[in-house]
């Protein structure tokens, strides 16, 4: 399973490098790193008997003021009274800003999921891979975007998300 994840991450990195190499050359004073922004999201949630946490760092390359592409890594953990789950994976994201306040996005995410249910004293384990393809729109304010994305590949039985609609807050510096 780890070998499969490494191959997927390598593939995503290769695709990103190829796409970035297709860009037109800039003036000599322009360098690659001046167009790279780092960010992602961090989330945490609590209820009476449940803990949820996620960390998802990402990096994007700004081709211009309107178009960006990048990749990210994801890790999440859930612990409840009779259920635990760990999910991990990678994503590739494209962002398009037709005007400064609107951000449109498309993101492919491949997640490995490892869950453990305890029912009537019996442990039920499930390990699988889950793909998600999100199409989204958000309101952009400087470095922060807030919006909603929709998973067009949503599977109610396998998704790590409660719904095909997933709100987001993105931060890139």
N, C-alpha and C positions, 0 to 999 in steps of 0.2 A: 504494500500500500504506500509506503514511504517512497519507493522507487517511482511509482506512478505519479505521486505528487511532485517529485523533483523533475520528472519529465514534463509535466504540465507547466511548472514554473519556468523551466528552460524554454519551452515553446512560447510562452507569453512574452518572455524577455526577448527572444529572437524576433518575434513579430513586431514588438515595440521598436527594436533597433532598426529593423528594415524600414518601418514606416517613418522613423525619424531621419533615416538616411536619404529619403526621397525629397526632403525639404530643399528648397533653393538656398544657395550660399548667401550669407550676410556679409556686411563689411567686416574688415579685420578686427575692429574694436568690439564687435559683437562676439561673444563666446557662448558655447553650449550652456554652461551653468547659469548664465544670466536669464535664461528662458525656463529654467526648471523651478517648479514650486513644490514644496513639501507640505504635507498635511495629512488629512484623514479624519477619523472620528474615534471617540471613546464613549462607551455607554455603560451604564450601571443601573440595575433595577432591583428593588426589594419588595417583597410582600411578607405576610406573616411567616410563611414557611418556604419561601423561594428566593434565590439569589440568581441574577443574570448579570453577566459582564461581557463586554466585547471591546477589543482593541483592533483597529484597522488602519495602520499607517499606509500612506500612498504618496506617489510622486507623479507629477504631470509635467509635460513639456508644452509650453505655449508657442505655437507656430506664429500666431499673431494675436491681436486683441479679441478675436472671435473664436478661434479654434484651438483646442488643446487635446492631447492624448496622453495616457499614462497607465500605470499599473499599481496594484496594491496587494497587500497581504492581509488576511483576516484571521482572527482567533476569537472564539467565543466559548463561554462556559456557563452551564445552567445546573443548579443544584436545588432539588426540591425534596419533599418528604419521601417519595418513592421513585424518584427519577433523577438521573444525572445525564448530561450530554456535553460533549466537547465537539466543536466544529472548527475547522481550519481550512485554509485554501488561499486562492489568489484570484485576482480580477484584472481585467483590462477595461479602461474607461475612456470614452470620448466625450468632450464637452464642447458645446456650441453656444455662443452668446450673440444672438442676432442684434441685440442692443444691450447696453450695460446692465439693466435690471433683470433681464430674462436669461436663464441658463437652461438649455435643453441638454439631455444626456442620454447616452446608451452605454450600458455596462454589462459585460459578460463575467459571471462569477462561477467558479467551480469550487465546491465545498465538500470536504470529507467530513462525515458525521459519524460519531461513535456515541451510541446511547445505551443506557442501562435502565431497565424498568424492574422494580421489585413489586411483584403482585403475589399475594397469598404466600409469602415466604420463598417464592421462586424468582430467580434472576433471569430476565430476558434481555439478551444483548443483541444489538443491531449495528452493523458497520456498513456504510455505503457512501457513494459519491452522488452529489446532487448539483446539477447545473442550473443556473438562473440567468435569464436575459432580461435586464431591466431597461425600460424606456421611461424617462422622467422629465419633469419640468420643475423649475424652482425660481424663487425670487433671490436675486443676488445683490448683496450689500457689501461692496469691497471684497474682503477675503472670505466672507461667509455666504453660503447659499442654503436656503431652506426651501424644501419642496416635497414632492410626492413622486415616487417611481412605481412602475407596474411591471411585475414579472410575467412576461408572455409565455414562459415555460412552466408556470406554477403547477405543482402537484400537491394537493391537499394532504396526501399520505406521506410524502417524503420531505417537503419543504421545511426548512428551519424557521420560516416565517409563518405567523398566524394567518396571514392574508396575502393575496397577490399584490395588494397595495401596501407599500412600505414608505412611511415618511422618512425624510433624511435631513441631516444638518451636515454640510461639508465645510471644511475649513482648509484653505491652502494659502501658505505664506510665501 
